Amino acid sequence: MKPALEEQHNIIERALGERMLNHAFIFLRQWAKELGNTPFNDRIRSLEHNYAALFDYFLAGDDTDREQVHDQMTTETYRLADEMYAAVRLKRNIVPEVFGYDAQSPESYLRYFFFCQQLTEQDFDWLYQLERQPDGATTLVPILSTLAASMKDCFQEAVFSMFIDFIDPDNHVVASQALMCSIILFVQYDLRIDFFPHLQNAFVSKIGDGQEAFDILTAIIRSPRNIEQLHVHIQSPDENSENNDNYENYVKSIVTFLPDTWVFDTIVADNEQRYLDIQQLYLSIGYMDLMWDRIDEAEQILVQRLRSQQPTVYDYINYAHCCFVKGDRILAYENYRQAKSMCASNQQFLDIFRPDRKALLDNGISLDDIYLIEDQLLRPTT
């Protein structure tokens, strides 16, 4: 049974992130057969031929340019895959094909930019004209929002480049929207972005000292809801509760692996104060990830949070982690129990506790001790 289209797309993304082009060609050939498109077939054959030649040179000996050539071929395969993925989606009617839009109707142009997989030259011209108009932000901001939502499913290099172009201090509202969209998309496409250095370089040149980018980064981390305070949010043209929930889950997933990404390193960089602020911010939303090497300081912060009027289940679990690592098993167990009592079910508690097992192991807690305390926490109360 063949993988579904989205799964095929994800496999290609992972393969190209590791520069494993042959894995991607398998699915691209299937898509080309479905599309019946000779230009696509020609491009695949050309890439396959060049990739085979690259491997022959690799077997024969070292080539100082091989890595650079490999990266260039990977970039071109990414671009081909993007075009073909958009074409297959349209052919299968996974997204409705839309012919133009009414520039006077928000419903019309928002729907167009949400579903459109390849923008035309006229689309870009209109958007750049809006950006230059004094009152263009009212129209442009929601369009950027819907384009970013579309980009979650179908990467568009030219759109990404446009977001970066719009990070312009002369138009603060548009710049904030474009900056937020760029940061989130840089995180999502972290595996591929190293193959598009022109986007990285353009972003770095636009953000200056990075302070505004850092402010938006912290807003994303704090809460998806807080993003609205910056007048920036990603949404579909149909704003209902399901879409909002999907967006919130999407941003939460972005926050989870943000510290390991290129854009995080770029914005936080070697700025010690920014990194300290991010560490404490992560702790405030329940993530110990950046504070395991500063257990004493984390403990002090958490004590203050537990003394506040509304400590969370994450505060109790993280404080218990600190106690566990420092050898106070009794206090650790009592705080784990308090956290468990705040959960709706054992599974909810485990969903919070178990991701931290590896960190506990890395900080000297034996697996036997972790299993023992977890087993006791799940013991039925009498």
Stockholm file with secondary structure:
# STOCKHOLM 1.0

chainA/1-382         MKPALEEQHNIIERALGERMLNHAFIFLRQWAKELGNTPFNDRIRSLEHNYAALFDYFLAGDDTDREQVHDQMTTETYRLADEMYAAVRLKRNIVPEVFGYDAQSPESYLRYFFFCQQLTEQDFDWLYQLERQPDGATTLVPILSTLAASMKDCFQEAVFSMFIDFIDPDNHVVASQALMCSIILFVQYDLRIDFFPHLQNAFVSKIGDGQEAFDILTAIIRSPRNIEQLHVHIQSPDENSENNDNYENYVKSIVTFLPDTWVFDTIVADNEQRYLDIQQLYLSIGYMDLMWDRIDEAEQILVQRLRSQQPTVYDYINYAHCCFVKGDRILAYENYRQAKSMCASNQQFLDIFRPDRKALLDNGISLDDIYLIEDQLLRPTT
#=GR chainA/1-382 SS CCCCHHHHHHHHHHHHHTTCHHHHHHHHHHHHHHHTCHHHHHHHHHHHHHHHHHHHHHHHCCCTTHHHHHHHHHHHHHHHHHHHHHHHHHHTTSSCCCCCCCTTCHHHHHHHHHHCSSCCHHHHHHHHHHHHSTTTHHHHHHHHHHHHHHHTTSCCHHHHHHHHHTCCTTSHHHHHHHHHHHHHHHHHTHHHHTTCHHHHHHHHHHHTTSHHHHHHHHHHHHCGGGGGGGTCCCCCSSCCHHHHHHHHHHHHHHHHHGGGSHHHHHHHTTCHHHHHHHHHHHHHTTCCTTTGGGHHHHHHHHHHHHTSSCCCHHHHHHHHHHHHHTTCHHHHHHHHHHHHHTSSSHHHHHHHHGGGHHHHHHTTCCHHHHHHHHHHHTSCCC
#=GC SS_cons         CCCCHHHHHHHHHHHHHTTCHHHHHHHHHHHHHHHTCHHHHHHHHHHHHHHHHHHHHHHHCCCTTHHHHHHHHHHHHHHHHHHHHHHHHHHTTSSCCCCCCCTTCHHHHHHHHHHCSSCCHHHHHHHHHHHHSTTTHHHHHHHHHHHHHHHTTSCCHHHHHHHHHTCCTTSHHHHHHHHHHHHHHHHHTHHHHTTCHHHHHHHHHHHTTSHHHHHHHHHHHHCGGGGGGGTCCCCCSSCCHHHHHHHHHHHHHHHHHGGGSHHHHHHHTTCHHHHHHHHHHHHHTTCCTTTGGGHHHHHHHHHHHHTSSCCCHHHHHHHHHHHHHTTCHHHHHHHHHHHHHTSSSHHHHHHHHGGGHHHHHHTTCCHHHHHHHHHHHTSCCC
//
